[in-house]
């Protein structure tokens, strides 16, 4: 999405895409992986957010739908957040320290149709209460965005992102 300064930049998603266009190759964030700082540019962030948003749309996520993120603060949280917002959705954060009952309440109250989880510990909380959450997507796919799970797979290879269906026998997708 090309956003120019003359456009009405009236949403967070429009502001994000304006910044991607304006600052493309510049570094937006850094995060340590195995003790080594890894940089992410605006272009890479934009590509990842677009892939996640398009993956959500491919699984039926519609503008106005809500998606939750059950994770510690990390770059993958930001990717999921901007993917949700870019798809026209509402992003709802859930503390990773919340108990399964609190997670169930947050997911139900927000009417979340997708949930991104950081790891298997967080996924277990959702699975424990899944039967009470009829709005959550439930298919044979899992989105694994570098540790953030939901309905398709994010793979980062040489700075590229791609969303691909993935079946993990021990883990079921949540929507």
C-alpha positions in Angstrom: 0.0 0.0 0.0 1.6 3.2 -1.1 0.7 6.1 1.2 1.8 9.6 0.3 1.9 12.6 2.7 -1.1 14.1 0.8 -3.2 11.1 1.8 -5.3 11.1 5.0 -3.1 9.2 7.4 -5.9 8.5 9.8 -5.1 4.9 11.0 -2.2 3.2 12.6 -2.0 0.9 9.5 -1.8 3.9 7.1 0.9 5.5 9.3 2.8 2.2 9.3 2.7 1.9 5.5 3.8 5.5 5.1 6.8 4.8 7.3 7.6 1.6 5.3 7.6 3.7 2.1 9.6 6.6 3.6 12.2 4.6 5.5 12.4 1.2 3.6 16.0 0.1 4.0 16.5 1.8 7.4 16.6 -0.4 10.6 13.4 -0.1 12.7 14.2 -2.6 15.4 16.8 -5.0 16.7 16.4 -8.1 18.9 18.9 -10.6 20.2 18.8 -14.2 18.9 21.1 -16.6 20.7 23.1 -13.6 21.9 23.5 -11.9 18.5 21.7 -8.8 17.6 19.5 -9.2 14.6 18.3 -6.1 12.7 15.0 -5.7 10.9 14.4 -3.0 8.3 11.1 -1.2 7.6 10.9 -3.1 4.3 11.3 -6.4 6.0 8.8 -5.5 8.7 6.4 -4.4 6.0 6.8 -7.6 4.1 6.3 -9.7 7.2 3.2 -7.8 8.3 1.7 -8.0 4.8 2.3 -11.8 4.7 0.6 -12.3 8.1 -2.3 -10.1 7.1 -2.8 -11.9 3.8 -2.5 -15.2 5.6 -5.2 -14.2 8.0 -7.4 -13.1 5.2 -6.8 -16.4 3.4 -8.1 -18.2 6.5 -11.3 -16.0 6.6 -10.2 -13.1 8.8 -12.4 -10.1 7.8 -12.1 -6.4 8.4 -13.6 -5.7 11.9 -12.6 -9.1 13.2 -10.5 -9.3 16.4 -7.3 -11.2 16.8 -5.5 -11.7 20.1 -1.8 -11.9 20.8 -0.7 -14.0 23.8 3.0 -13.3 24.1 5.8 -11.5 25.8 6.8 -8.3 24.2 9.1 -9.2 21.2 9.3 -8.3 17.5 7.0 -11.2 16.6 4.3 -9.5 18.7 4.7 -6.4 16.5 4.5 -8.5 13.3 1.3 -10.1 14.5 -0.1 -6.7 15.6 0.6 -4.9 12.3 -0.6 -8.0 10.3 -3.9 -7.8 12.2 -4.3 -4.0 11.8 -3.3 -4.2 8.1 -6.0 -6.8 7.5 -8.5 -4.3 8.9 -8.8 -6.1 12.2 -8.7 -5.2 15.9 -5.6 -6.3 17.9 -6.1 -7.5 21.4 -3.1 -8.1 23.7 -3.2 -10.8 26.4 -0.6 -11.1 29.1 1.5 -14.3 28.9 1.2 -14.5 32.7 -2.6 -14.8 32.6 -4.1 -18.1 33.7 -6.1 -20.2 31.2 -9.4 -18.9 32.7 -8.2 -15.3 32.2 -7.2 -16.1 28.6 -10.6 -17.6 28.0 -12.3 -14.5 29.3 -10.1 -12.2 27.2 -10.7 -14.2 24.0 -14.4 -14.4 24.5 -14.9 -10.8 25.6 -12.9 -9.5 22.6 -14.7 -11.9 20.3 -11.3 -13.0 18.9 -11.4 -15.2 15.8 -7.7 -15.8 15.8 -5.1 -16.0 18.5 -1.3 -15.7 18.1 0.6 -17.6 20.8 4.3 -17.2 21.7 5.1 -20.9 22.4 3.6 -24.2 23.4 3.1 -23.0 27.0 0.7 -20.3 25.8 -0.9 -22.6 23.3 -1.7 -25.1 26.0 -3.6 -22.3 27.8 -5.8 -21.8 24.7 -6.2 -25.5 24.1 -7.4 -26.0 27.7 -10.3 -23.6 27.2 -10.8 -24.0 23.4 -14.2 -25.8 23.8 -15.7 -22.6 25.3 -14.5 -20.4 22.5 -16.7 -21.1 19.4 -15.5 -18.0 17.5 -11.9 -19.2 17.4 -10.7 -20.7 14.1 -10.2 -24.5 14.4 -8.5 -26.1 11.5 -5.6 -28.4 10.8 -3.2 -25.5 10.2 -1.0 -23.6 12.6 0.5 -20.2 11.8 3.9 -20.2 13.4 5.3 -16.7 13.0 8.8 -17.2 14.4 7.4 -18.5 17.6 4.0 -16.8 17.4 1.4 -19.4 16.5 -2.0 -19.0 14.7 -3.1 -20.4 11.2 -0.3 -20.6 8.7 3.5 -20.7 8.8 5.9 -17.8 8.8 9.4 -18.7 7.6 12.2 -16.1 7.6 14.9 -17.0 5.1 17.5 -14.4 4.1 15.1 -11.7 5.2 12.2 -13.0 3.2 8.8 -14.0 4.6 6.3 -16.5 3.3 3.1 -17.8 4.7 2.6 -21.5 4.1 0.0 -24.0 5.5 1.6 -26.2 8.1 0.3 -29.3 9.9 1.9 -30.1 13.3 0.4 -33.4 14.6 0.6 -32.5 18.2 -0.7 -28.9 17.9 -4.0 -27.7 16.4 -4.7 -24.2 15.0 -6.9 -21.9 16.9 -9.4 -19.6 15.3 
